[in-house]
Amino acid sequence: MAAKTENPRAWWFVLPVILLVAFNALVPLMTVVNYSVQESFSQGVWFWSGVEWFQQTLQSERFHAALGRQLLFTGIILAIEIPLGIFIALSMPKNGPWVPVCLVLMALPLLIPWNVVGSMWNVFALPDIGLLGYTLNSIGIAYDYTQQPLSAWLTVIAMDVWHWTSLVVLLAYAGLVSIPEAYYQAARIDGAGRWAVFRYIELPKMNRVLTIAILLRFMDSFMIYTEPFVLTGGGPGNSTTFLSIDLVKKALGEFDLGPAAAMSLVYFLITLLVSWIFYTLMTRHEGEP
């Protein structure tokens, strides 16, 4: 069998894209870094502040509270959407005329823009005229996401689950349909039950796509902004003011560019660190016999 040869000239085709992406990413990043170490007292006049804004951010109770809400929201989302997505994918047919129907239905929520999702749920959950809010109140359940922090949290979580579980479903389904039928035939011959088939055949074969699903859902939920901002605006009070919403309030609402830049870099580093931890833990056994 002839050895496989590599052609390094192929890199020249992707080099323009790499340079363009690097330029579009590095210029805004360096601008934020520049703001994070300076202070402005008047228009066009800047003074060196060093790491003062980073220290202020890390010691801020406001930052810790927003980070705690963000981590709690992300943990809840992962705990709901990953198992639910796997369950739905296992329930979908693998062949026949219903396959395209199920795939289209699963893909529909992903096609709706984020701001439209927030607006839809804003109207849907209104306590007086919204279908969800009016129904819950009419059956005796006190529900008002504009006044009750718990109702606001439940609404934001339900909105995200409705919008993004489909992504987990489609990724898990792609992993399931790639499993050869021979594995299932061997399991039937051995008399394996449904749980054994899932534990020893389906789950290991879905490992890679589930890694992608968890990383994508972690990063998306940890950086969520548009949907909860349109739905609740961070309220009632600060109950749904996640880290992303608090960052925008500091940068645009208060126009405090130095602390906001430092906060955004800390936010960025936390996202990278947790994503790296997730990836390392989920791939640590790959390549082992």
N, C-alpha and C positions, 0 to 999 in steps of 0.2 A: 504494500500500500504506500503510495507516494506521500512524502511529508507535506504538510500544509504550509504554504508559503504566505508571508504577509507582505502587503503592499503599503508602505508608509505614505504613499502619495494620496491615499484616501483622506488623510487628515487635512489636506489642503481644501477639500470641499466643505468641511465643517469649521475650518478656522475662522471665516468671516462671522459665522453665527456665534462662536465662542467669544470673539473679540467684542461683538456688539452687546452680548449679554453681560460680559465683564465690565464694559464701559457703562452700561445702564445701571449696573449694580454698584460699582465702585464710586461713581461720582456722588450719588445721593448719600452713600455710607460715609464718605470722607467729609461731606458737608455736615452731617449729623455729628461726626467726631469733632469737627471744628467748633460747632456750637457748644458741645458738651464741656469744653475746657475754657470757655470764654464767657464774659459777662458784658452786656450792653446797657449803658446808662443813658444813652441818647442815640438818635438815628445816625448810623454810620460810625459810631465810636465804640470800640471793643477793648476789653481789658482781660488779661490772662487771669484765669481763676483756678487752674490746675485740676485737682481731683475733688474740689469742694462740692460740686453738684453730685458726684457719685456718692460721696459720704452722706450728703443730705438725703439722697434717695434711699440708700440702704438703711438709714436710721429712721426713716419716716414711717410713722404709724399708718398714715394714709396709704402708703405704698404696700405695707404689709397686709393691710385689710383687703385692698384690691387684689393683691396676689393670692391671698387665701381664698377669696371668692372665685377667682379664675381657676385655681387648682381644684377646688371642690366641684365646680361646674364641669371641668374636663374629666375628672374622675367619674362623676355620675354618667356623663355621656358615654364614655368608653364602657362602663359596666352595663349599660343598657343596649347600646347599638351593636356592639360586637357579638354578644350571644344572640340577640334578636335577629341580626343579619344572617348569622350562620343557620339559625332555625328556619328562617324563611327560604334560604337557598336550598336547604335539605328538602323542603316541602315542594319545591318547584319541579315540574316534569323535565326530564332530560331529553325527551324526544316527543314528536307528535306536533299537531297543529297549535297546541296551547303554549308551546315554547316561545314563539315570537310575541304572542299576546302578553305573556308574563314579563318578558324582557322590556317591552315597550311601557307597560304599566309601572315597572320598577324605575325606568329611566325618566319618567315624566317629572317627578319632583326635582330632579337634578337640573332640569332645563329652565326652571323658574329663577329669575335673578334674585339676589339676596334681598335687595330693598323691597321687591314685590312680595317676597315671603313675609317680611316683617309687616308690611301694610295689610296683607291678607289676614294674618293672625291678629293684627290690631283690631280689625273690624269683626272678625270671627269671635274674638274673646271678650268684646265689650259686654259689661254686666247687664246693660239695659236693652240693647238692641242686637247684640251679637248672638249667633245661633248657640255657641258653646256657653257663653256667660248667661244668657237668658234661660237656657235649659237647666243649667245647674242650679240657678237661683229659684227656678220655678218648682224644682223637686225638693227644695229645702236645704240645699248646700250653699252656705254663704261663700260667694265667690266674687272677688273684685280685684283684678290684677293691678288696677291703678291705685289701690289703697292698701292692699294686704301683701306684705313681702312674700309669704308662702305661696299665695296664688300667683304672684309675678314669677317666682322661681319655677313653679310647676308649669306655667304657660311657656316660659322660655325653653325649658327642657323638652316639653311636648313638641314645640315648634322645631327644635333642632333634630329630634328623633324622627319626626315626619319628613323633614327635608333631606337628611343625610344617611339614614339607615339604608336607603337604596344603594348607596355607593358600596357599603359593606356587602350587601346582598349580591351585587353584580360581580364583585371581586371573588367572593366565596364560591359563587356559582361557576365562575370561570375555572377555579381550581377543581371543583367537583367533576365537571364534564371532561376534564383532561385525564381523569383516572381510567386506565384501561379496564374493560369489562372482565378481563381475566382475574383481576384481584377479587372482584365480587363472586366470580364462579368458584375460586379457591376457598373463599370464606363460606359459601354455601355448602361446599363439600365437607369442610371441617366442622360444620354445624355452628358457626359463630352467630351470636345474637346481634340485634341491631346496635346495641351499645358497643359491643366489641368491634363491629365493622367501623363505626364512627371513630372509636378510640385508636385503633391500630391501622386503619386504612385511610379513611377520609381526612381526619385531622392532620396526620403527618403530611399528606399530599397537599393540604391547604396551607401548610406552614408559611411558605413564601408569600402567597397572596394575603394571608392574614397579617404578616409583618408589614406589608405595604398598607393594608387597611388601617392598622393600629397607628402607624406613623402618620398617615394622612389625616385620620380623624383627630389624633392628638394635636397636630399642628393647626388644623382648621378650628377646632374647638378652643384651643388655647389662645388663638389670635382672633376669635370671633368679635365682630364689632357691629356690622350693619344691621343684622336681624334684631338683636336685643335693643340696639339704640333706637330703631324705628318703632319697635313694639313698646318699650317701657321708658326709653330715654335714660336708663340707669336707675330708675326709681322702682317703687316709691322710696323716697329718701335716697340712700345709696345702696339699697339692698341688691340691685342687679348692676351696680357700677363695677364692671369687670376691669381688668388691668388695661385693656385696649381702650375702653371708654374713658377711663380716668386719664390716660395718656393724652387723648385728643382734647379733653377738657383743659388740661394743663397747658398744652401747646397752643391751641386755638382760642379756647375760652378765656384763659388767663394770660395768654401770650407770654408765657414764661419759658423762653426758648432754651436757655441753658439747662435748667433742671429737666425739662421735657426731653431734651436730646440725651442727657445722661440716663434718664429713665428708659428711653427707647433702646439704648444700647444694653442696659441690664436686662431688659425684657428679651431682647434678641439673643443674648448669651444664655439666658435661662432656657429658652426654647431649644437652642442648639444642644445644650447639655442634656436636657431630659430626652430629646430625640436620640442622642447618641447612646444614652443609657438604655432606652427601649430597644434600639437596634442591636446593641451588644448582647443584652440578655436574651433576645429572641433568636439570635444567630450563633450563640456560643457553642452549640452542639453540632453545627453544620460541618461536614467533612469528617466527623468521627465515624469509625466503623460500627 
